[in-house]
Amino acid sequence: MEIQVHELVGAVHDAAWQPWAVQYFFLIAISVTALLMALPTFAFGKMTDLRAARLALMVAVTTGITAPIALLADLHQPFRFWEFFVYTHKSSWMAWGAWIVPSYVGLLLLFAWSIHRPEFHRMGQDDWRFAWLFRLFSLGGASNGFARPLGMLAGIAALGILTYTGSEVMVVRARPLWNTPFLPLQFAATGFVGALGVMLVLERSLCRDGTLEATLNHRLALALAVVGGLGIAWFAVALSGISPVHSEALASVAGFPVWKEIALWGAASVAIPFVLALALPRNTGLITGLIAIHAAWMFRWTVFMGGQAVPKVGSGLYDALMPTGVAGLMGVIGTFGLWVFLMIVYTTFVPWTDATPPAHSQPHPAPARS
């Protein structure tokens, strides 16, 4: 006899990961990928990419400061961070993150300071109202030969951020949508998309250089191609049945129209800026940049909030709408507002347009032969 069970009542559980987590993962990914794009110039002297590197460093610093604040808000109690230090566990990715995040932020700020130190020193020698402040910033000197090792250490910490943020979500076996090796790769790829999107918007606002805009658009198209390729690969693996986890993940959302709409929306968010960036690389930076930012943020919202809407046991979907309070919409707006404030401070007080790689040490002349 065939038995059919129909669930009439299901329990709705509040999301454990709040929108603050979306903001943190969004901003920290932008920061580390922007830093990785700035390092070839500022750590290894690739002067042909200087204008893009200046934008990348500015994006890395401002989002790198904002992201940990969103993380502390998601923890609800700032001193919960202290528990990771005191009761650390080497098998916990969150415990590793408690060490990696402050290391990355500290190294990032030291690296940015070392790049700008010569200009801080120069501005401190001028006769104007804030000269004393810049003398303080420069710590009484202009040398910055230590910028390269700081940059390389910051780059290593950035790779650690990409590893830990992807792994701490991927290891959750109870949620098939998260438990996939594609997730860390997609976090990194969409991080580059978001960083390039922010750089394009800033380029249109601060620089308006057509050549730079075209360069950034071409790089955005490459990053979007990687994102699209990873998405197609995930669907192929899930449809083929070679991985039960991926097939289960697809089956858990395939029957819901809202997830089909999300998939189409996501595909459009990748395809539209990809086509525009390739076909019209000039004068489209604002549009492609904003869509790219949206695509990077939407992916994290879908993973965290949408993923928690899929019940582990039961039928239907949980309510994953964004609350309007401090833990929801106001928190998201506030985080972006903090980043805008930091951008204003950075562009006002930091001579970012004069940032250059540290000068190579001059070789000593060979002694004259008698």
C-alpha positions in Angstrom: 0.0 0.0 0.0 1.4 3.4 -1.0 1.5 5.9 1.9 1.5 9.7 1.2 2.3 12.2 3.9 1.1 15.8 3.6 2.6 18.3 5.9 0.0 20.7 7.1 1.9 22.6 9.8 5.5 23.6 9.7 7.6 25.6 12.2 9.2 28.8 11.0 12.7 29.5 12.4 14.4 32.9 12.5 17.5 33.2 10.3 20.7 32.7 12.2 22.7 34.7 9.7 21.3 38.3 9.6 21.6 40.9 6.8 24.7 42.2 8.7 26.5 39.0 7.6 25.5 39.7 4.0 27.1 43.2 4.3 30.3 41.8 5.9 30.8 39.1 3.3 30.1 41.6 0.5 32.4 44.3 1.8 35.3 42.1 2.8 35.3 40.4 -0.5 35.4 43.7 -2.3 38.3 44.8 0.0 40.5 41.8 -0.5 40.0 41.6 -4.3 40.6 45.3 -4.7 43.9 44.9 -2.7 44.9 42.0 -4.9 44.4 44.3 -7.9 46.4 47.1 -6.4 49.4 44.9 -5.4 50.9 44.4 -8.9 51.5 48.2 -9.0 52.2 49.2 -5.5 54.2 46.1 -4.4 55.8 45.1 -7.7 56.1 48.4 -9.6 53.8 47.8 -12.6 53.5 51.5 -13.5 51.3 50.9 -16.5 48.3 50.2 -14.2 48.8 53.1 -11.8 45.5 54.8 -12.2 43.5 51.7 -11.7 45.7 50.7 -8.7 45.0 54.0 -7.0 41.2 53.4 -7.2 41.7 49.8 -6.1 43.7 50.8 -3.0 41.1 53.4 -2.0 38.3 50.8 -2.4 40.3 48.2 -0.4 40.9 50.6 2.5 37.4 52.0 2.8 35.6 48.7 2.5 38.2 47.0 4.6 37.4 49.3 7.5 33.6 49.1 7.1 33.5 45.3 6.8 34.6 44.3 10.3 32.1 46.8 11.8 29.3 44.9 10.0 30.8 41.7 11.3 30.8 43.0 14.9 27.1 44.0 14.4 26.3 40.5 13.2 27.9 39.0 16.3 25.4 41.2 18.3 27.9 41.6 21.1 31.4 42.9 20.2 33.0 40.9 23.0 32.0 37.7 21.4 35.1 38.2 19.3 37.1 37.8 22.5 35.7 34.3 22.9 37.3 33.2 19.7 40.7 34.3 21.0 40.4 32.8 24.4 38.5 29.6 23.4 40.0 29.1 20.0 39.8 25.8 18.2 42.0 25.0 15.3 39.3 23.1 13.4 36.9 26.0 13.4 37.0 28.4 10.4 35.4 31.1 12.5 38.1 30.8 15.1 40.7 31.2 12.3 38.8 34.2 11.0 39.1 35.9 14.4 42.9 36.0 13.8 42.9 36.5 10.0 40.5 39.5 9.9 42.4 41.8 12.3 45.7 40.8 10.7 44.4 41.6 7.3 42.9 45.0 8.3 46.1 46.0 10.2 48.4 45.0 7.4 46.1 46.7 4.8 46.2 50.0 6.8 49.9 49.8 7.3 50.5 49.1 3.6 48.2 52.0 2.5 49.9 54.3 5.0 53.4 53.4 3.7 52.3 54.1 0.2 51.0 57.6 1.1 53.8 58.4 3.6 55.9 60.5 1.2 53.0 62.7 0.3 51.9 63.0 4.0 55.5 64.2 4.7 55.4 66.7 1.8 52.1 68.1 2.8 53.3 68.4 6.4 56.1 70.7 5.2 53.7 73.2 3.6 52.5 76.3 5.4 48.8 75.6 5.8 46.2 74.9 8.5 46.5 71.1 8.7 50.2 70.8 8.2 50.6 69.6 11.7 48.2 66.8 11.1 50.1 65.5 8.1 53.4 65.7 10.0 51.7 63.5 12.6 50.5 61.1 9.8 54.0 60.8 8.3 55.6 60.1 11.7 58.4 62.6 10.9 59.7 60.9 7.8 59.1 60.1 4.1 60.8 56.8 3.5 58.6 53.9 2.5 60.9 51.1 1.4 59.0 48.8 3.7 55.9 49.1 1.6 56.7 46.1 -0.5 57.0 43.5 2.3 53.9 45.0 3.9 52.0 44.6 0.7 53.0 41.0 0.2 52.0 40.2 3.8 48.7 42.0 3.3 48.2 39.9 0.1 48.8 36.7 2.0 46.3 37.8 4.6 43.8 38.7 1.8 44.1 35.1 0.4 43.5 33.9 4.0 40.3 36.0 4.1 39.1 34.5 0.8 39.8 31.0 2.1 38.2 31.4 5.5 35.0 33.2 4.3 34.3 30.6 1.7 35.2 27.6 3.9 33.2 28.6 7.0 30.0 28.6 4.8 31.0 25.6 2.7 31.5 23.3 5.7 27.8 23.5 6.7 26.7 20.1 5.5 23.1 20.6 6.8 22.5 23.0 3.9 23.2 21.4 0.5 23.1 24.8 -1.2 26.2 25.9 0.9 28.0 22.6 1.0 29.8 22.9 -2.3 33.4 23.6 -3.3 32.1 26.0 -5.9 31.0 28.4 -3.1 34.5 29.7 -2.1 35.4 30.1 -5.8 32.2 32.0 -6.5 32.7 34.2 -3.5 36.1 35.2 -4.8 34.9 35.7 -8.4 31.9 37.8 -7.4 34.3 39.7 -5.1 36.3 40.8 -8.1 33.0 41.7 -9.9 31.9 43.9 -6.9 35.3 45.6 -6.6 35.5 46.4 -10.3 31.9 47.7 -10.1 32.8 50.1 -7.3 36.0 51.2 -9.2 33.9 51.9 -12.3 31.4 54.0 -10.4 34.3 55.9 -8.7 36.0 56.4 -12.0 32.9 57.9 -13.4 32.6 60.2 -10.3 36.2 61.2 -9.7 38.3 60.6 -12.8 36.2 60.4 -16.0 39.1 58.9 -18.0 37.7 57.0 -21.0 40.8 54.8 -21.4 40.7 53.8 -17.7 37.0 53.1 -18.0 37.5 50.8 -20.9 40.2 49.0 -19.1 38.1 48.4 -16.1 35.1 47.3 -18.2 37.3 44.7 -20.0 38.4 43.4 -16.6 34.8 43.3 -15.4 33.8 41.3 -18.5 36.5 38.7 -17.7 35.4 38.5 -14.0 31.8 38.1 -15.1 32.8 35.4 -17.5 34.4 33.5 -14.6 31.2 34.0 -12.5 29.0 32.7 -15.4 31.3 29.7 -16.0 31.2 28.7 -12.3 27.5 29.0 -12.3 27.1 26.8 -15.4 29.5 24.3 -14.0 27.5 24.1 -10.8 24.2 23.5 -12.7 26.0 20.9 -14.9 27.2 19.0 -11.9 23.9 19.2 -10.2 21.9 18.0 -13.3 24.4 15.2 -14.1 23.9 13.5 -10.8 27.6 12.8 -10.3 27.5 14.6 -7.0 24.6 13.7 -4.7 25.1 16.9 -2.7 24.8 19.2 -5.7 21.8 17.2 -7.0 20.1 17.5 -3.6 20.8 21.2 -3.5 19.2 21.8 -6.9 16.2 19.6 -6.0 15.7 21.6 -2.8 14.9 24.8 -4.7 13.8 23.5 -8.2 10.1 23.3 -7.3 9.8 26.9 -6.2 9.0 29.6 -8.8 10.8 32.3 -6.7 14.0 30.4 -7.1 13.6 30.2 -10.9 13.0 34.0 -10.9 16.2 34.5 -8.8 18.2 32.3 -11.2 16.9 34.3 -14.2 17.6 37.6 -12.4 21.1 36.5 -11.5 21.8 35.4 -15.1 20.6 38.8 -16.4 22.8 40.6 -13.8 25.8 38.8 -15.3 24.9 38.8 -18.9 23.8 42.5 -19.3 27.0 44.1 -17.9 29.1 41.5 -19.7 27.6 42.5 -23.1 27.8 46.2 -22.4 31.4 46.0 -21.1 32.5 44.3 -24.3 30.4 46.1 -26.8 30.5 49.6 -25.3 33.5 49.8 -23.0 33.4 53.6 -22.9 30.6 55.7 -21.4 28.9 52.7 -19.8 31.0 52.4 -16.7 28.3 53.8 -14.4 25.7 51.3 -15.6 28.0 48.3 -15.7 29.5 49.3 -12.4 26.1 49.6 -10.6 24.8 46.3 -12.1 28.1 44.6 -11.1 27.7 45.8 -7.5 24.2 44.6 -7.5 25.2 41.2 -8.8 27.9 40.7 -6.1 25.5 41.8 -3.3 22.6 39.8 -4.7 24.7 36.6 -4.8 25.5 36.9 -1.1 21.9 37.8 -0.2 20.7 34.7 -2.1 23.3 32.5 -0.5 22.7 33.6 3.1 19.1 34.8 3.4 17.7 32.7 0.5 19.7 29.6 1.6 18.3 29.9 5.1 14.8 30.1 3.7 15.1 26.5 2.4 14.1 24.3 5.4 16.4 21.5 6.4 13.4 19.3 7.2 9.9 20.0 5.9 8.2 21.6 3.0 7.8 25.1 1.7 10.1 28.1 2.3 10.7 30.1 5.4 10.2 33.9 5.3 13.5 35.5 4.2 12.2 39.0 3.6 14.4 41.8 4.9 13.3 43.2 8.2 13.1 47.0 8.4 14.8 47.5 11.8 18.4 48.0 12.7 19.1 44.3 12.0 17.7 44.6 8.5 17.2 47.4 6.0 18.4 50.1 8.3 21.6 48.1 9.1 22.2 47.7 5.3 21.7 51.4 4.6 23.8 52.4 7.7 26.7 50.2 6.5 26.7 51.8 3.0 26.4 55.2 4.7 29.5 54.5 6.8 31.4 53.5 3.6 30.3 56.7 1.9 31.5 58.7 4.9 34.9 56.9 4.8 35.1 57.7 1.1 34.6 61.4 1.8 37.3 61.3 4.5 39.7 59.4 2.2 39.3 61.6 -0.8 39.5 64.8 1.4 42.5 64.0 3.5 44.5 61.3 1.7 46.4 62.4 -1.4 45.3 59.3 -3.3 45.8 60.8 -6.8 49.6 61.1 -6.0 50.1 57.6 -4.7 53.1 55.9 -6.4 55.0 52.7 -5.8 58.0 52.9 -3.4 61.1 54.0 -5.3 63.7 51.3 -6.0 66.8 51.7 -3.9 69.5 53.4 -6.0 72.5 51.2 -6.6 75.8 52.5 -5.3 78.2 53.6 -8.1 81.2 51.3 -8.6 84.5 52.7 -7.3 86.7 54.3 -9.9 89.7 52.2 -10.9 93.1 53.8 -10.6 
